[in-house]
Amino acid sequence: MKKNFLSSILLTLIAITLNFTFKIYLANIIEKVSLGLYFTMIDIISLFLLVFIGSRSSMVVYFNQTGDDKTILNLFRYSLFGVTIISLIFIVPFAKDFLKIDIPYIYFALLLVAQAIFTYFYNQLGIYRLYKQTNMITIFEAIFLIVLFFVFNTFISHFESLIMATIFNFLVLSIYILHQKGVNEPRLSKIQINSQTKEFINNSLIASAEFALGMMSIYIAVIFFSKYFTLSDLADFQVVVKSIYFYFLLLFVFPIFKFIFPELSKNFSEQNYDEIRNLRQWVFKYSIIVSIVSAFITILFAIYGIETLFGTQYENSSSLLLPLIFVFFFVIQNGFLSSLLKSQNGFKVTFTIRFIGIVVFLISFYILQIILSHQAVNVIYAFLIGHLITYALLLYKTKGIL
């Protein structure tokens, strides 16, 4: 597992290098406000599907306990289809108008459907513990997006090419997983509801909400920038700051959910507590080392890299990026500690803690707006406070586990 975990970091680093280079290229050929709106559109679509990405943890636990993938996937299909339809009819039009995003509805609809299909297949990688395929998706996702962009760009504008490349990227990756997973898709059938199924459904709902809350802070930050600050501030956050943060998540936090969480679940099922203790100690050391190195690199990038790579129009993003380094350690630890709790079916606990963290984030932002005046960096300070409180609560709840 650790080998796959570390391999994932290396492949993700390559993918990030490709993505970041591509983003720099886009920043120089697409107008700043338009690029900021594109990433906001992606955020809107991703927000509706976060609940299904989050349900992956309960799917992994249930499959390790029962081996019943037929029930898991049929429930997943029905719920994913229902939410997609509701989102297409009601939520996407409302969000589009609320945030005043001047992008045709058809693009939102196609993107939502494509990402929903990808989410269905991607979650299966965790159920079947397909670590190699998970790593390959990481690198293919970056490569396919770039290739598809240049293919479409021979026919349509830069901006439309970016949107279409994103849509087809999800579809191509879905086809790859379907071909590689080596397990036949179960037929659509009626769900047999028993006590274990009820527990799985309950845990799935809570896990979905918990994961959504864990990621919600970054989307709430986007809303804050959209509603309270300028479009230039929004672009600084979307193009530079959020990119760095998500690269950090991809590199050092998401591998915990992809590789360590399935092993924790398996070890708890087999009562292999020594291995769990070893993993906890290893992840703590990993968190410290990664946080220090990442902070140092981010500081250098903020001082010397932003203006050089993105141009003077993004120079103010450094004031938003520098405070973000203090959140790195807490984000890694929160990912592991929440995985530790969920491995023992502690989904309600992690949900409650994530909810408290979001509430603290919201309250902190409005308090800082009063104390420190109306400035964009307040979003980052509030973001840090929310994660700090979340870490303190998770640490308290996991002290008695091992």
C-alpha positions in Angstrom: 0.0 0.0 0.0 2.7 2.5 0.9 4.4 1.8 -2.4 1.2 2.7 -4.3 0.8 5.7 -2.0 4.2 7.1 -2.8 3.9 6.2 -6.5 0.7 8.2 -6.5 2.5 11.3 -5.2 5.1 11.0 -8.0 2.5 10.6 -10.7 0.4 13.3 -9.2 3.4 15.6 -9.2 3.8 14.9 -13.0 0.1 15.5 -13.5 0.3 18.8 -11.6 3.3 20.0 -13.6 1.3 19.4 -16.8 -1.8 21.0 -15.4 0.0 24.0 -14.0 1.9 24.6 -17.2 -1.3 24.3 -19.1 -3.0 26.7 -16.7 -0.2 29.3 -17.2 -0.7 28.9 -21.0 -4.4 29.5 -20.6 -3.9 32.5 -18.4 -1.9 34.1 -21.3 -4.4 33.3 -24.1 -7.8 33.6 -22.3 -9.0 36.9 -20.7 -8.7 36.9 -16.9 -12.3 37.3 -16.0 -13.4 34.6 -18.5 -10.9 32.1 -17.0 -12.1 32.9 -13.5 -15.7 32.2 -14.6 -14.7 28.9 -16.2 -13.3 27.6 -12.9 -16.3 28.9 -11.1 -18.5 26.9 -13.4 -16.4 23.8 -12.7 -16.9 24.4 -9.0 -20.6 24.7 -9.3 -20.8 21.3 -11.1 -18.4 19.6 -8.7 -20.3 20.9 -5.7 -23.4 19.0 -6.7 -21.4 15.7 -7.1 -19.4 16.0 -3.9 -22.0 13.9 -2.1 -21.3 11.0 -4.4 -17.5 11.3 -4.1 -18.0 11.3 -0.4 -20.1 8.1 -0.4 -17.0 6.2 -1.6 -15.9 5.7 1.9 -19.1 4.0 3.0 -19.0 1.9 -0.2 -15.5 0.7 0.7 -16.5 -0.2 4.3 -19.7 -2.0 3.2 -17.9 -4.0 0.5 -15.1 -5.0 2.9 -17.8 -6.3 5.3 -20.2 -8.0 2.8 -18.6 -8.3 -0.6 -22.0 -7.2 -2.1 -21.0 -4.9 -5.0 -24.4 -5.5 -6.7 -26.4 -3.6 -4.0 -23.7 -0.9 -3.7 -23.6 -0.1 -7.4 -27.4 -0.2 -8.0 -28.0 2.1 -5.1 -25.3 4.4 -6.4 -26.8 4.4 -9.9 -30.3 5.3 -8.8 -29.3 8.1 -6.5 -26.8 9.5 -8.9 -29.3 9.6 -11.7 -31.9 11.3 -9.5 -29.6 14.0 -8.2 -28.3 14.7 -11.8 -31.8 15.2 -13.1 -32.8 17.5 -10.2 -29.6 19.5 -10.6 -30.2 19.9 -14.3 -33.8 21.2 -13.8 -33.5 23.3 -10.7 -30.1 23.8 -9.1 -27.8 24.6 -12.0 -30.1 27.3 -13.5 -30.4 28.9 -10.0 -26.7 28.8 -9.3 -25.9 30.1 -12.8 -28.2 33.1 -12.3 -27.3 33.7 -8.6 -23.5 34.0 -9.4 -24.3 35.8 -12.7 -22.2 33.4 -14.9 -22.7 34.3 -18.5 -22.0 30.8 -20.0 -24.7 28.9 -22.0 -26.7 26.4 -20.0 -25.9 23.6 -22.4 -22.3 23.6 -21.3 -23.3 23.3 -17.7 -25.7 20.4 -18.6 -23.1 18.4 -20.6 -20.4 19.0 -18.0 -22.7 17.8 -15.2 -23.7 14.6 -17.0 -20.1 13.8 -18.0 -18.8 14.3 -14.5 -21.6 12.2 -13.0 -20.7 9.3 -15.3 -17.0 9.7 -14.3 -17.9 9.8 -10.6 -19.8 6.5 -10.9 -16.9 4.7 -12.4 -14.2 6.4 -10.3 -15.8 5.3 -7.0 -15.5 1.7 -8.1 -11.7 2.0 -8.1 -11.9 2.3 -4.3 -14.4 -0.5 -3.8 -12.2 -3.0 -5.7 -8.9 -1.5 -4.4 -7.6 -0.9 -7.9 -4.6 1.1 -6.9 -2.7 0.9 -10.2 -5.7 2.1 -12.2 -6.2 4.9 -9.7 -2.7 6.1 -10.3 -3.0 5.9 -14.1 -6.2 8.0 -13.9 -4.2 10.7 -12.2 -1.8 11.1 -15.1 -4.3 10.4 -17.9 -6.6 13.1 -16.6 -4.0 15.8 -17.2 -2.8 14.4 -20.5 -6.2 13.9 -22.1 -7.4 17.4 -21.1 -4.4 19.1 -22.8 -4.7 16.9 -25.9 -8.4 17.4 -26.2 -8.1 21.1 -25.8 -5.7 21.4 -28.8 -8.0 19.1 -30.9 -11.0 21.2 -30.2 -9.1 24.5 -30.6 -8.6 23.8 -34.3 -12.4 24.2 -34.7 -13.7 26.6 -32.0 -12.5 29.4 -29.7 -10.0 28.9 -26.8 -12.8 29.3 -24.2 -15.2 26.9 -25.8 -12.3 24.4 -26.5 -11.5 24.4 -22.8 -15.1 23.6 -21.8 -15.5 20.9 -24.4 -12.1 19.3 -23.6 -13.2 19.1 -19.9 -16.5 17.4 -20.9 -14.9 14.8 -23.1 -12.0 14.2 -20.7 -14.5 12.9 -18.1 -16.1 10.6 -20.7 -12.8 9.2 -22.0 -11.6 8.5 -18.4 -14.9 6.7 -17.7 -14.4 4.4 -20.7 -10.8 3.7 -19.5 -12.0 2.6 -16.1 -14.8 0.5 -17.5 -12.3 -1.3 -19.7 -9.7 -1.7 -17.0 -11.6 -2.6 -13.8 -12.0 -6.3 -14.8 -15.4 -6.7 -13.1 -18.7 -6.9 -15.0 -21.3 -4.2 -14.4 -24.2 -5.7 -12.4 -27.6 -5.6 -14.0 -30.2 -3.0 -12.8 -32.4 -4.7 -10.2 -34.6 -4.0 -7.3 -32.7 -3.3 -4.0 -33.3 -5.8 -1.2 -33.5 -3.7 1.9 -32.2 -5.4 5.1 -30.5 -4.2 8.3 -27.1 -4.1 6.6 -28.4 -2.3 3.6 -30.2 0.3 5.8 -26.9 0.8 7.7 -25.1 1.3 4.4 -27.6 3.8 3.1 -27.5 5.7 6.4 -23.7 5.7 6.4 -23.6 6.7 2.7 -25.8 9.7 3.3 -23.8 10.8 6.3 -20.4 10.1 4.6 -21.6 12.0 1.5 -22.6 15.0 3.6 -19.4 14.8 5.6 -17.2 14.8 2.6 -19.2 17.6 1.0 -18.8 19.7 4.2 -15.0 18.9 4.2 -14.8 20.4 0.7 -17.5 22.9 1.1 -15.2 25.5 2.6 -13.3 26.0 -0.6 -16.6 26.5 -2.5 -17.9 28.8 0.2 -14.7 30.8 -0.3 -15.5 31.1 -4.0 -19.0 32.4 -3.1 -17.4 34.9 -0.7 -15.1 36.2 -3.4 -17.9 36.3 -6.0 -20.3 38.2 -3.7 -18.1 40.5 -1.6 -15.0 41.2 -3.7 -14.0 42.1 -7.3 -13.9 39.8 -10.3 -10.1 40.4 -10.2 -10.0 39.0 -6.6 -12.1 36.1 -7.7 -9.7 35.4 -10.6 -6.7 35.7 -8.2 -8.2 33.0 -6.0 -9.5 30.7 -8.8 -6.5 30.7 -11.1 -3.6 30.9 -8.6 -4.6 30.3 -4.9 -7.2 27.6 -5.3 -5.0 25.9 -7.8 -2.1 25.7 -5.4 -4.4 24.4 -2.6 -6.0 21.8 -4.8 -2.6 20.7 -6.1 -1.6 20.2 -2.4 -4.8 18.2 -1.8 -4.2 16.0 -4.9 -0.6 15.4 -4.0 -0.7 14.8 -0.3 -4.3 14.5 1.0 -6.4 12.6 -1.5 -3.9 9.6 -1.5 -5.0 9.1 2.1 -8.6 8.5 1.0 -7.5 6.5 -2.1 -4.9 4.2 -0.4 -4.7 4.5 3.4 -8.5 4.5 4.1 -9.2 1.2 2.4 -6.3 -0.3 4.3 -7.6 1.1 7.6 -11.1 -0.3 6.9 -9.6 -3.7 6.1 -7.3 -3.7 9.2 -10.2 -2.8 11.5 -12.3 -5.6 10.0 -9.4 -8.0 10.6 -8.6 -6.5 14.1 -5.0 -5.8 13.0 -4.4 -2.9 15.4 -0.6 -2.9 15.3 -0.7 -2.1 11.6 -3.2 0.7 12.3 -0.9 2.2 15.0 2.0 2.0 12.6 0.0 3.8 9.9 -1.0 6.6 12.3 2.6 7.2 13.3 3.8 7.1 9.7 1.1 9.6 8.6 1.9 12.0 11.4 5.6 12.1 10.4 4.5 12.4 6.8 2.3 15.4 7.7 5.1 17.3 9.3 7.6 16.8 6.6 5.2 17.5 3.8 3.8 20.6 5.4 7.3 22.2 6.0 8.5 21.4 2.5 5.3 22.6 0.9 5.3 25.8 2.9 8.8 26.6 1.8 8.1 26.0 -1.9 4.8 28.0 -1.7 6.6 31.0 -0.2 9.2 31.0 -2.9 6.5 30.7 -5.5 4.5 33.5 -4.0 7.5 35.8 -3.9 9.2 35.0 -7.2 6.9 32.8 -9.3 3.5 34.4 -9.6 4.4 37.5 -11.5 6.9 35.7 -13.7 4.5 32.9 -14.7 1.1 34.6 -14.7 2.0 38.2 -15.3 1.5 41.4 -13.3 -2.3 41.1 -13.5 -2.1 38.2 -10.9 0.5 39.8 -8.6 -2.0 40.5 -5.8 -2.7 36.8 -5.4 0.5 36.4 -3.4 -1.2 38.2 -0.4 -3.9 35.5 -0.5 -1.5 32.6 -1.0 1.0 33.2 1.8 -1.4 32.8 4.7 -2.6 29.5 3.2 0.6 27.7 4.1 -0.5 27.4 7.7 -3.4 25.2 6.8 -1.3 22.4 5.2 -0.6 20.3 8.3 -4.2 20.5 9.5 -5.6 19.4 6.1 -3.5 16.3 6.0 -4.2 15.3 9.6 -7.9 16.0 9.2 -8.0 13.7 6.2 -6.3 10.8 8.1 -8.2 11.3 11.4 -11.6 11.4 9.7 -10.6 8.2 7.8 -9.7 6.6 11.1 -13.1 7.4 12.6 -15.0 6.3 9.4 -13.1 3.0 9.3 -15.0 2.2 12.5 -18.3 3.4 11.1 -17.9 6.8 12.9 -19.6 8.6 10.1 -21.9 10.6 12.3 -19.0 11.9 14.4 -17.0 13.1 11.4 -20.1 14.7 9.9 -20.7 16.6 13.1 -17.1 17.8 13.3 -17.0 18.9 9.7 -20.3 20.8 10.2 -18.9 22.6 13.2 -15.8 23.5 11.1 -17.9 25.0 8.4 -19.9 27.0 10.9 -16.7 28.3 12.5 -15.4 29.3 9.0 -18.6 31.2 8.2 -18.7 33.0 11.5 -15.0 33.8 11.5 -15.3 35.4 8.0 -18.0 37.9 9.0 -16.2 38.7 12.3 -12.9 39.3 10.5 -14.8 41.5 8.0 -15.8 43.8 10.9 -12.5 43.6 12.8 -10.0 43.8 9.9 -12.2 45.8 7.5 -13.4 44.6 4.1 -10.5 42.8 2.6 -10.1 39.6 0.5 -7.5 37.9 2.7 -10.2 37.5 5.4 -11.5 34.6 3.5 -8.2 32.8 3.9 -7.9 33.6 7.6 -11.4 32.3 8.2 -10.6 29.2 6.2 -7.6 28.5 8.4 -9.6 29.0 11.6 -12.2 26.5 10.4 -9.6 23.8 9.7 -7.8 24.4 13.0 -11.0 23.8 15.0 -11.8 20.7 12.9 -8.4 19.3 13.7 -8.7 19.9 17.4 -12.1 18.1 17.5 -10.9 15.2 15.4 -7.8 14.8 17.5 -10.0 14.7 20.7 -12.3 12.1 19.3 -9.6 9.8 18.0 -7.3 9.8 21.1 -9.1 6.8 22.6 -9.2 4.6 19.5 -5.7 3.1 19.8 
